[in-house]
Amino acid sequence: MSTKKLKSTARFGARYGTKIKTRVLEIEKKQKQPFNCPKCGFPKVKRKSRGIFRCRKCGAVFAGGAYVPETLTGSIIKKMVSQKTFVPALKELIEATEKTKHGLEEIPAKARQEKTAEKRQKHDSGSKGKESVV
Ligand SMILES: [Zn+2]
């Protein structure tokens, strides 16, 4: 059973609300993609349980993200552990998470700063104008 909008989440029927169902759909789309096995390279990896993935070709079982075998955060931490350089990579991790979390909030903050700068300039020019008049 599938519909135009809800697709695989149509199985829930009229329950749980649209917003939650669209979020589930977003995750299920990623989950159902074929993932390549880290051992044999065949796209036969399936999610077995939360964070556990199994290759259907060679039978390799490995840990990963809750819904996807490899996440952005997980890959950065993997790099940190393999290179044994924790501090520089930690900065990168913080930057990456901030970008994903506050990516939309950064622009208005900058705009605000520019606006305040403009106001200051206007104020300064106004005072200068007064000074020139006096
Ligand atoms: Zn495999």
Backbone and ligand atoms as CSV (ligand in chain L), in Angstrom:
chain,resi,resn,atom,element,x,y,z
A,1,MET,N,N,0.846,-1.191,0.000
A,1,MET,CA,C,0.000,0.000,0.000
A,1,MET,C,C,0.885,1.245,0.000
A,2,SER,N,N,0.628,2.100,-0.976
A,2,SER,CA,C,1.393,3.348,-0.990
A,2,SER,C,C,0.563,4.457,-1.614
A,3,THR,N,N,0.864,5.661,-1.223
A,3,THR,CA,C,0.161,6.822,-1.745
A,3,THR,C,C,1.162,7.795,-2.345
A,4,LYS,N,N,0.671,8.865,-2.947
A,4,LYS,CA,C,1.538,9.853,-3.589
A,4,LYS,C,C,2.464,10.508,-2.578
A,5,LYS,N,N,1.894,10.996,-1.490
A,5,LYS,CA,C,2.672,11.798,-0.542
A,5,LYS,C,C,3.428,10.938,0.468
A,6,LEU,N,N,2.728,9.976,1.073
A,6,LEU,CA,C,3.293,9.271,2.231
A,6,LEU,C,C,4.127,8.044,1.865
A,7,LYS,N,N,3.940,7.509,0.665
A,7,LYS,CA,C,4.708,6.360,0.170
A,7,LYS,C,C,4.760,5.224,1.187
A,8,SER,N,N,5.952,4.886,1.686
A,8,SER,CA,C,6.073,3.719,2.570
A,8,SER,C,C,5.404,3.946,3.919
A,9,THR,N,N,5.255,5.203,4.327
A,9,THR,CA,C,4.628,5.460,5.626
A,9,THR,C,C,3.094,5.396,5.560
A,10,ALA,N,N,2.573,5.095,4.386
A,10,ALA,CA,C,1.118,4.934,4.257
A,10,ALA,C,C,0.618,3.744,5.073
A,11,ARG,N,N,1.536,2.855,5.462
A,11,ARG,CA,C,1.154,1.687,6.269
A,11,ARG,C,C,0.596,2.090,7.635
A,12,PHE,N,N,0.882,3.319,8.091
A,12,PHE,CA,C,0.371,3.776,9.382
A,12,PHE,C,C,-1.058,4.286,9.288
A,13,GLY,N,N,-1.564,4.396,8.061
A,13,GLY,CA,C,-2.943,4.850,7.879
A,13,GLY,C,C,-3.117,6.288,8.280
A,14,ALA,N,N,-4.202,6.561,9.022
A,14,ALA,CA,C,-4.507,7.936,9.422
A,14,ALA,C,C,-3.827,8.305,10.737
A,15,ARG,N,N,-3.016,7.394,11.290
A,15,ARG,CA,C,-2.449,7.617,12.626
A,15,ARG,C,C,-1.161,8.464,12.611
A,16,TYR,N,N,-0.808,9.012,13.708
A,16,TYR,CA,C,0.475,9.676,14.065
A,16,TYR,C,C,0.722,11.067,13.466
A,17,GLY,N,N,0.006,11.496,12.477
A,17,GLY,CA,C,0.192,12.849,11.937
A,17,GLY,C,C,1.176,12.903,10.787
A,18,THR,N,N,1.043,13.926,9.967
A,18,THR,CA,C,1.845,14.033,8.737
A,18,THR,C,C,3.309,14.326,9.020
A,19,LYS,N,N,3.561,15.228,9.980
A,19,LYS,CA,C,4.934,15.679,10.217
A,19,LYS,C,C,5.846,14.518,10.603
A,20,ILE,N,N,5.363,13.699,11.552
A,20,ILE,CA,C,6.161,12.562,12.011
A,20,ILE,C,C,6.340,11.573,10.872
A,21,LYS,N,N,5.285,11.362,10.094
A,21,LYS,CA,C,5.354,10.400,8.995
A,21,LYS,C,C,6.332,10.853,7.924
A,22,THR,N,N,6.399,12.158,7.663
A,22,THR,CA,C,7.365,12.642,6.668
A,22,THR,C,C,8.793,12.455,7.166
A,23,ARG,N,N,8.993,12.613,8.486
A,23,ARG,CA,C,10.330,12.404,9.060
A,23,ARG,C,C,10.736,10.936,8.959
A,24,VAL,N,N,9.786,10.052,9.226
A,24,VAL,CA,C,10.050,8.611,9.107
A,24,VAL,C,C,10.387,8.272,7.658
A,25,LEU,N,N,9.637,8.867,6.738
A,25,LEU,CA,C,9.858,8.627,5.306
A,25,LEU,C,C,11.263,9.041,4.892
A,26,GLU,N,N,11.711,10.191,5.420
A,26,GLU,CA,C,13.054,10.704,5.128
A,26,GLU,C,C,14.122,9.676,5.522
A,27,ILE,N,N,13.949,9.095,6.729
A,27,ILE,CA,C,14.906,8.108,7.221
A,27,ILE,C,C,14.788,6.802,6.450
A,28,GLU,N,N,13.577,6.378,6.163
A,28,GLU,CA,C,13.375,5.098,5.476
A,28,GLU,C,C,13.926,5.124,4.056
A,29,LYS,N,N,13.881,6.281,3.413
A,29,LYS,CA,C,14.473,6.429,2.080
A,29,LYS,C,C,15.959,6.109,2.125
A,30,LYS,N,N,16.651,6.690,3.140
A,30,LYS,CA,C,18.093,6.465,3.290
A,30,LYS,C,C,18.363,5.009,3.651
A,31,GLN,N,N,17.510,4.473,4.551
A,31,GLN,CA,C,17.701,3.123,5.069
A,31,GLN,C,C,17.604,2.081,3.967
A,32,LYS,N,N,16.705,2.301,3.000
A,32,LYS,CA,C,16.444,1.278,1.981
A,32,LYS,C,C,17.382,1.345,0.789
A,33,GLN,N,N,18.299,2.325,0.806
A,33,GLN,CA,C,19.298,2.385,-0.263
A,33,GLN,C,C,20.244,1.197,-0.132
A,34,PRO,N,N,20.799,0.720,-1.273
A,34,PRO,CA,C,21.803,-0.347,-1.163
A,34,PRO,C,C,23.147,0.224,-0.705
A,35,PHE,N,N,23.700,-0.357,0.362
A,35,PHE,CA,C,24.979,0.110,0.888
A,35,PHE,C,C,26.074,-0.891,0.547
A,36,ASN,N,N,27.252,-0.378,0.252
A,36,ASN,CA,C,28.367,-1.263,-0.079
A,36,ASN,C,C,28.969,-1.854,1.191
A,37,CYS,N,N,29.330,-3.118,1.088
A,37,CYS,CA,C,29.928,-3.808,2.233
A,37,CYS,C,C,31.381,-3.370,2.404
A,38,PRO,N,N,31.820,-3.077,3.624
A,38,PRO,CA,C,33.219,-2.671,3.838
A,38,PRO,C,C,34.211,-3.821,3.642
A,39,LYS,N,N,33.722,-5.076,3.678
A,39,LYS,CA,C,34.627,-6.229,3.527
A,39,LYS,C,C,34.726,-6.686,2.076
A,40,CYS,N,N,33.558,-6.941,1.452
A,40,CYS,CA,C,33.585,-7.502,0.102
A,40,CYS,C,C,33.222,-6.493,-0.980
A,41,GLY,N,N,32.629,-5.364,-0.610
A,41,GLY,CA,C,32.338,-4.314,-1.573
A,41,GLY,C,C,31.033,-4.451,-2.321
A,42,PHE,N,N,30.307,-5.529,-2.109
A,42,PHE,CA,C,29.029,-5.704,-2.795
A,42,PHE,C,C,27.938,-4.869,-2.117
A,43,PRO,N,N,27.012,-4.331,-2.888
A,43,PRO,CA,C,25.930,-3.528,-2.281
A,43,PRO,C,C,24.835,-4.409,-1.681
A,44,LYS,N,N,25.224,-5.172,-0.674
A,44,LYS,CA,C,24.290,-6.141,-0.091
A,44,LYS,C,C,24.093,-5.928,1.411
A,45,VAL,N,N,24.412,-4.722,1.905
A,45,VAL,CA,C,24.322,-4.471,3.344
A,45,VAL,C,C,22.886,-4.099,3.712
A,46,LYS,N,N,22.378,-4.778,4.734
A,46,LYS,CA,C,21.038,-4.480,5.241
A,46,LYS,C,C,21.111,-4.187,6.734
A,47,ARG,N,N,20.185,-3.360,7.199
A,47,ARG,CA,C,20.122,-3.037,8.615
A,47,ARG,C,C,19.499,-4.217,9.345
A,48,LYS,N,N,20.233,-4.701,10.357
A,48,LYS,CA,C,19.745,-5.853,11.107
A,48,LYS,C,C,18.949,-5.377,12.313
A,49,SER,N,N,19.535,-4.417,13.018
A,49,SER,CA,C,18.908,-3.851,14.196
A,49,SER,C,C,19.412,-2.427,14.321
A,50,ARG,N,N,19.070,-1.763,15.426
A,50,ARG,CA,C,19.498,-0.381,15.632
A,50,ARG,C,C,21.031,-0.298,15.696
A,51,GLY,N,N,21.662,0.290,14.669
A,51,GLY,CA,C,23.118,0.446,14.652
A,51,GLY,C,C,23.890,-0.789,14.250
A,52,ILE,N,N,23.206,-1.867,13.898
A,52,ILE,CA,C,23.891,-3.106,13.502
A,52,ILE,C,C,23.526,-3.424,12.048
A,53,PHE,N,N,24.563,-3.651,11.229
A,53,PHE,CA,C,24.354,-3.918,9.809
A,53,PHE,C,C,25.015,-5.227,9.422
A,54,ARG,N,N,24.386,-5.928,8.460
A,54,ARG,CA,C,24.890,-7.239,8.062
A,54,ARG,C,C,24.931,-7.313,6.541
A,55,CYS,N,N,26.029,-7.876,6.044
A,55,CYS,CA,C,26.170,-8.084,4.603
A,55,CYS,C,C,25.516,-9.406,4.237
A,56,ARG,N,N,24.677,-9.371,3.193
A,56,ARG,CA,C,23.980,-10.598,2.781
A,56,ARG,C,C,24.847,-11.476,1.872
A,57,LYS,N,N,25.964,-10.892,1.425
A,57,LYS,CA,C,26.851,-11.636,0.517
A,57,LYS,C,C,27.883,-12.449,1.312
A,58,CYS,N,N,28.627,-11.743,2.205
A,58,CYS,CA,C,29.711,-12.423,2.923
A,58,CYS,C,C,29.385,-12.658,4.403
A,59,GLY,N,N,28.284,-12.110,4.888
A,59,GLY,CA,C,27.878,-12.367,6.265
A,59,GLY,C,C,28.583,-11.523,7.301
A,60,ALA,N,N,29.287,-10.472,6.875
A,60,ALA,CA,C,29.988,-9.602,7.821
A,60,ALA,C,C,28.987,-8.762,8.599
A,61,VAL,N,N,29.184,-8.709,9.910
A,61,VAL,CA,C,28.321,-7.900,10.771
A,61,VAL,C,C,29.164,-6.774,11.342
A,62,PHE,N,N,28.664,-5.559,11.245
A,62,PHE,CA,C,29.419,-4.413,11.770
A,62,PHE,C,C,28.481,-3.345,12.314
A,63,ALA,N,N,29.069,-2.459,13.117
A,63,ALA,CA,C,28.291,-1.392,13.745
A,63,ALA,C,C,28.361,-0.132,12.898
A,64,GLY,N,N,27.314,0.683,12.986
A,64,GLY,CA,C,27.275,1.942,12.248
A,64,GLY,C,C,26.305,2.903,12.910
A,65,GLY,N,N,25.724,3.777,12.113
A,65,GLY,CA,C,24.726,4.702,12.634
A,65,GLY,C,C,23.441,3.963,12.959
A,66,ALA,N,N,22.515,4.639,13.591
A,66,ALA,CA,C,21.263,4.005,13.990
A,66,ALA,C,C,20.466,3.527,12.787
A,67,TYR,N,N,20.472,4.321,11.706
A,67,TYR,CA,C,19.657,3.983,10.534
A,67,TYR,C,C,20.476,3.772,9.262
A,68,VAL,N,N,21.688,4.366,9.239
A,68,VAL,CA,C,22.555,4.311,8.051
A,68,VAL,C,C,23.915,3.765,8.498
A,69,PRO,N,N,24.583,2.905,7.679
A,69,PRO,CA,C,25.869,2.337,8.094
A,69,PRO,C,C,26.930,3.361,8.463
A,70,GLU,N,N,26.955,4.501,7.751
A,70,GLU,CA,C,27.988,5.500,8.081
A,70,GLU,C,C,27.374,6.898,8.121
A,71,THR,N,N,27.605,7.585,9.247
A,71,THR,CA,C,27.116,8.950,9.397
A,71,THR,C,C,28.286,9.921,9.328
A,72,LEU,N,N,27.988,11.194,9.208
A,72,LEU,CA,C,29.039,12.221,9.140
A,72,LEU,C,C,29.869,12.235,10.425
A,73,THR,N,N,29.179,12.259,11.560
A,73,THR,CA,C,29.843,12.276,12.862
A,73,THR,C,C,30.678,11.016,13.050
A,74,GLY,N,N,30.111,9.872,12.669
A,74,GLY,CA,C,30.812,8.604,12.818
A,74,GLY,C,C,32.081,8.567,12.001
A,75,SER,N,N,32.031,9.098,10.774
A,75,SER,CA,C,33.203,9.078,9.900
A,75,SER,C,C,34.315,9.965,10.456
A,76,ILE,N,N,33.945,11.111,11.049
A,76,ILE,CA,C,34.941,12.023,11.629
A,76,ILE,C,C,35.615,11.356,12.826
A,77,ILE,N,N,34.821,10.686,13.653
A,77,ILE,CA,C,35.368,10.022,14.843
A,77,ILE,C,C,36.275,8.866,14.439
A,78,LYS,N,N,35.893,8.158,13.386
A,78,LYS,CA,C,36.708,7.061,12.859
A,78,LYS,C,C,38.082,7.589,12.446
A,79,LYS,N,N,38.053,8.752,11.761
A,79,LYS,CA,C,39.288,9.398,11.318
A,79,LYS,C,C,40.151,9.790,12.524
A,80,MET,N,N,39.490,10.347,13.549
A,80,MET,CA,C,40.179,10.776,14.762
A,80,MET,C,C,40.897,9.604,15.420
A,81,VAL,N,N,40.200,8.477,15.504
A,81,VAL,CA,C,40.766,7.301,16.180
A,81,VAL,C,C,41.921,6.728,15.367
A,82,SER,N,N,41.771,6.660,14.045
A,82,SER,CA,C,42.817,6.069,13.200
A,82,SER,C,C,44.069,6.946,13.153
A,83,GLN,N,N,43.871,8.274,13.147
A,83,GLN,CA,C,45.025,9.175,13.080
A,83,GLN,C,C,45.574,9.529,14.457
A,84,LYS,N,N,44.801,9.272,15.499
A,84,LYS,CA,C,45.156,9.604,16.886
A,84,LYS,C,C,45.409,11.102,17.068
A,85,THR,N,N,44.695,11.921,16.316
A,85,THR,CA,C,44.773,13.377,16.459
A,85,THR,C,C,43.389,13.851,16.867
A,86,PHE,N,N,43.236,14.043,18.172
A,86,PHE,CA,C,41.888,14.311,18.674
A,86,PHE,C,C,41.518,15.785,18.644
A,87,VAL,N,N,42.451,16.655,18.993
A,87,VAL,CA,C,42.088,18.073,19.132
A,87,VAL,C,C,41.733,18.746,17.803
A,88,PRO,N,N,42.577,18.654,16.745
A,88,PRO,CA,C,42.197,19.325,15.494
A,88,PRO,C,C,40.917,18.767,14.885
A,89,ALA,N,N,40.768,17.434,14.935
A,89,ALA,CA,C,39.578,16.811,14.362
A,89,ALA,C,C,38.346,17.164,15.175
A,90,LEU,N,N,38.543,17.375,16.472
A,90,LEU,CA,C,37.420,17.749,17.340
A,90,LEU,C,C,36.860,19.100,16.918
A,91,LYS,N,N,37.768,20.022,16.564
A,91,LYS,CA,C,37.334,21.335,16.070
A,91,LYS,C,C,36.484,21.160,14.817
A,92,GLU,N,N,36.971,20.304,13.924
A,92,GLU,CA,C,36.265,20.029,12.668
A,92,GLU,C,C,34.867,19.477,12.954
A,93,LEU,N,N,34.817,18.573,13.939
A,93,LEU,CA,C,33.545,17.953,14.311
A,93,LEU,C,C,32.573,18.997,14.837
A,94,ILE,N,N,33.063,19.862,15.709
A,94,ILE,CA,C,32.213,20.908,16.283
A,94,ILE,C,C,31.703,21.837,15.183
A,95,GLU,N,N,32.607,22.213,14.269
A,95,GLU,CA,C,32.228,23.087,13.155
A,95,GLU,C,C,31.159,22.422,12.289
A,96,ALA,N,N,31.363,21.140,12.005
A,96,ALA,CA,C,30.419,20.410,11.146
A,96,ALA,C,C,29.048,20.329,11.801
A,97,THR,N,N,29.024,20.022,13.106
A,97,THR,CA,C,27.735,19.916,13.795
A,97,THR,C,C,27.061,21.275,13.906
A,98,GLU,N,N,27.869,22.328,14.121
A,98,GLU,CA,C,27.296,23.680,14.192
A,98,GLU,C,C,26.712,24.089,12.855
A,99,LYS,N,N,27.406,23.729,11.778
A,99,LYS,CA,C,26.917,24.064,10.440
A,99,LYS,C,C,25.587,23.388,10.163
A,100,THR,N,N,25.491,22.113,10.541
A,100,THR,CA,C,24.249,21.384,10.279
A,100,THR,C,C,23.123,21.856,11.182
A,101,LYS,N,N,23.470,22.229,12.432
A,101,LYS,CA,C,22.435,22.646,13.378
A,101,LYS,C,C,22.009,24.090,13.148
A,102,HIS,N,N,23.018,24.980,13.068
A,102,HIS,CA,C,22.721,26.414,13.002
A,102,HIS,C,C,23.006,26.996,11.629
A,103,GLY,N,N,22.930,26.146,10.608
A,103,GLY,CA,C,23.205,26.617,9.249
A,103,GLY,C,C,22.282,27.743,8.825
A,104,LEU,N,N,21.032,27.658,9.238
A,104,LEU,CA,C,20.050,28.671,8.841
A,104,LEU,C,C,20.092,29.884,9.768
A,105,GLU,N,N,20.556,29.664,11.000
A,105,GLU,CA,C,20.548,30.756,11.970
A,105,GLU,C,C,21.737,31.696,11.806
A,106,GLU,N,N,22.776,31.227,11.117
A,106,GLU,CA,C,23.978,32.050,10.963
A,106,GLU,C,C,23.717,33.302,10.132
A,107,ILE,N,N,22.927,33.170,9.093
A,107,ILE,CA,C,22.702,34.277,8.161
A,107,ILE,C,C,21.992,35.463,8.836
A,108,PRO,N,N,20.884,35.217,9.559
A,108,PRO,CA,C,20.253,36.361,10.212
A,108,PRO,C,C,21.152,37.032,11.241
A,109,ALA,N,N,21.992,36.251,11.936
A,109,ALA,CA,C,22.913,36.824,12.931
A,109,ALA,C,C,23.880,37.785,12.250
A,110,LYS,N,N,24.425,37.372,11.100
A,110,LYS,CA,C,25.338,38.228,10.347
A,110,LYS,C,C,24.600,39.473,9.869
A,111,ALA,N,N,23.374,39.283,9.385
A,111,ALA,CA,C,22.570,40.405,8.898
A,111,ALA,C,C,22.348,41.393,10.033
A,112,ARG,N,N,22.086,40.863,11.230
A,112,ARG,CA,C,21.880,41.724,12.397
A,112,ARG,C,C,23.123,42.563,12.678
A,113,GLN,N,N,24.281,41.892,12.651
A,113,GLN,CA,C,25.546,42.596,12.895
A,113,GLN,C,C,25.736,43.717,11.879
A,114,GLU,N,N,25.446,43.397,10.607
A,114,GLU,CA,C,25.583,44.416,9.553
A,114,GLU,C,C,24.639,45.590,9.811
A,115,LYS,N,N,23.412,45.237,10.222
A,115,LYS,CA,C,22.427,46.282,10.492
A,115,LYS,C,C,22.900,47.209,11.608
A,116,THR,N,N,23.414,46.596,12.684
A,116,THR,CA,C,23.897,47.410,13.809
A,116,THR,C,C,25.064,48.277,13.367
A,117,ALA,N,N,25.921,47.715,12.509
A,117,ALA,CA,C,27.062,48.482,11.989
A,117,ALA,C,C,26.563,49.676,11.173
A,118,GLU,N,N,25.535,49.410,10.354
A,118,GLU,CA,C,24.946,50.487,9.551
A,118,GLU,C,C,24.382,51.575,10.461
A,119,LYS,N,N,23.670,51.132,11.501
A,119,LYS,CA,C,23.074,52.093,12.438
A,119,LYS,C,C,24.163,52.960,13.067
A,120,ARG,N,N,25.262,52.295,13.476
A,120,ARG,CA,C,26.374,53.025,14.087
A,120,ARG,C,C,26.922,54.073,13.117
A,121,GLN,N,N,27.097,53.638,11.862
A,121,GLN,CA,C,27.627,54.552,10.841
A,121,GLN,C,C,26.689,55.747,10.654
A,122,LYS,N,N,25.369,55.428,10.587
A,122,LYS,CA,C,24.382,56.489,10.414
A,122,LYS,C,C,24.462,57.472,11.581
A,123,HIS,N,N,24.549,56.849,12.789
A,123,HIS,CA,C,24.600,57.667,14.003
A,123,HIS,C,C,25.825,58.574,13.981
A,124,ASP,N,N,26.968,57.935,13.596
A,124,ASP,CA,C,28.224,58.699,13.534
A,124,ASP,C,C,28.117,59.847,12.531
A,125,SER,N,N,27.570,59.515,11.343
A,125,SER,CA,C,27.462,60.528,10.290
A,125,SER,C,C,26.530,61.655,10.748
A,126,GLY,N,N,25.456,61.262,11.479
A,126,GLY,CA,C,24.510,62.265,11.984
A,126,GLY,C,C,25.200,63.219,12.953
A,127,SER,N,N,25.988,62.663,13.866
A,127,SER,CA,C,26.689,63.503,14.843
A,127,SER,C,C,27.705,64.400,14.137
A,128,LYS,N,N,28.370,63.783,13.092
A,128,LYS,CA,C,29.365,64.560,12.327
A,128,LYS,C,C,28.677,65.739,11.626
A,129,GLY,N,N,27.471,65.435,11.089
A,129,GLY,CA,C,26.702,66.478,10.406
A,129,GLY,C,C,26.395,67.629,11.346
A,130,LYS,N,N,25.997,67.240,12.585
A,130,LYS,CA,C,25.673,68.266,13.585
A,130,LYS,C,C,26.901,69.124,13.891
A,131,GLU,N,N,28.028,68.373,14.022
A,131,GLU,CA,C,29.281,69.067,14.340
A,131,GLU,C,C,29.631,70.095,13.241
A,132,SER,N,N,29.414,69.643,11.971
A,132,SER,CA,C,29.749,70.531,10.856
A,132,SER,C,C,28.825,71.775,10.861
A,133,VAL,N,N,27.566,71.531,11.257
A,133,VAL,CA,C,26.599,72.653,11.314
A,133,VAL,C,C,27.041,73.623,12.387
A,134,VAL,N,N,27.485,73.063,13.535
A,134,VAL,CA,C,27.911,73.937,14.654
A,134,VAL,C,C,29.281,74.506,14.303
L,1,ZN,ZN,ZN,30.147,-8.313,2.353
